[in-house]
Amino acid sequence: MVAGLLLSAVCGCGADVEPGGGSPERAAVQDVLDRQASAVRSGAERGFLAAVDPREERFRTAQRRVFGNLRRLPLTQWTYRVADVKPLAADKPGESSAGPSGDGGGEAAGEDRKSSGPDGGGSRFEAEVRLRYKLRGDDLSPVSATERFTFVERAGKWYMTGELPGSERQLWEQGEIGVVRGKRSLVLGADRSRGALKALARSADRAVAQVDREWPQSWPHRVVVESPSSVRDMARILDAPSASYEGIAAVTTGEAGENTDAPADRIVVNPEAYGALSGEGQQVVVTHETVHVASRTHTSRATPLWLSEGFADWVAYGATDRKPAEAAAELVRAAGERKLPRELPTDRDFRFGSEPESLGRAYESGWLACRLIAEEWGKERLKNLYLRIGSSQKRQSAAVDEAMRGELGLGTEEFTERWRSYVRQELS
């Protein structure tokens, strides 16, 4: 997540299914999904739609669009594993049988049941399903997503009838997919122009090159970028309110910790906030997020966000000539009001949805802390500090203090005093 599916190289349909056991309903649902997954891998639209209830025209139309989008992705794996199946309660409100149409529409589950009514009827079930997929050349491990579908059984034949709230939304459910492959990147867009996707690929390629110059550890040296058409669709992918990402140009999804088998990261771009930036600002954003992709396996619960976010900004701004007085607008404003922060930002200060000015001060404070370390102790000490904290098994405060004493020769309290003086000096 170029055109077309790999056919011979794609994994077999049973690769992710637990053998044996389970209820007859679970086995029947698994069989429907296995046949649909096989159709995805073989590129057979008829087989893909054969798993979809022919009475659900809106859902079939949505699924036909999804299939067309999947055909554009360089998939090397696509499998389903059923986790749970249970009867669909007759009084559950707000469930959609229209599925991933991209417009959030759909009939209520009760209306859907009427469509199969007395002329054949059928028992209805809901299933929680784990989708796993991989993109050729970009995913070292499969990406997983939880889906919730409805199914109907009529006279021994089973069909998928809809998708329920609670399913993780995917880019290919949101519009026509465009795919651009850069030298070190894969960019996917929903209802985005090819020109916009090519520009993102160029920025991503430059970002990978910049990170390679600064990050000392092994990493995939590639990034996958997703560009939905709106902040609303971005929030749907990230399963959060749109307001959480207003003004946030991009985020990186992934699993922190020293687990090289963790799912691949995705950089998800907010086209509204990203589009409002200058060319240099856009490059800083993509490079910042690429640092997170590279450093993910060396970032842990012990790593404070001021360090992980500050380090990402330090790398990103390193390719520019921006000075603190130019790039740290919120701290400049705070300095003018004699309200510069006294302490390094806490992890809570970086929460999405926070007041924009305080969020800006948190990011700028982390950047200047990393900039201070690189200037006073050298950039290798900064990188060593990052790696040392990330590998610590201690609580965050103890891990940071111990690593600072080992790498910088002073504890957190003394460093904070140095940082306060540095910020005043740089912004004066």
Secondary structure as UniProt FT lines:
FT   TURN            8..9
FT   HELIX           13..16
FT   HELIX           24..42
FT   HELIX           45..50
FT   TURN            54..55
FT   HELIX           57..70
FT   TURN            71..72
FT   STRAND          75..87
FT   TURN            90..91
FT   TURN            93..94
FT   HELIX           109..116
FT   TURN            117..120
FT   STRAND          123..135
FT   TURN            136..138
FT   STRAND          143..154
FT   TURN            155..156
FT   STRAND          157..163
FT   TURN            165..166
FT   HELIX           171..173
FT   STRAND          177..181
FT   STRAND          185..190
FT   HELIX           194..214
FT   STRAND          223..227
FT   HELIX           231..238
FT   HELIX           242..245
FT   TURN            246..247
FT   STRAND          250..253
FT   TURN            260..261
FT   STRAND          266..269
FT   HELIX           271..275
FT   HELIX           279..295
FT   HELIX           296..298
FT   TURN            301..302
FT   HELIX           305..317
FT   TURN            318..319
FT   HELIX           324..327
FT   HELIX           329..336
FT   TURN            337..338
FT   HELIX           347..350
FT   TURN            352..353
FT   HELIX           356..377
FT   HELIX           379..390
FT   HELIX           396..407
FT   HELIX           412..427
//
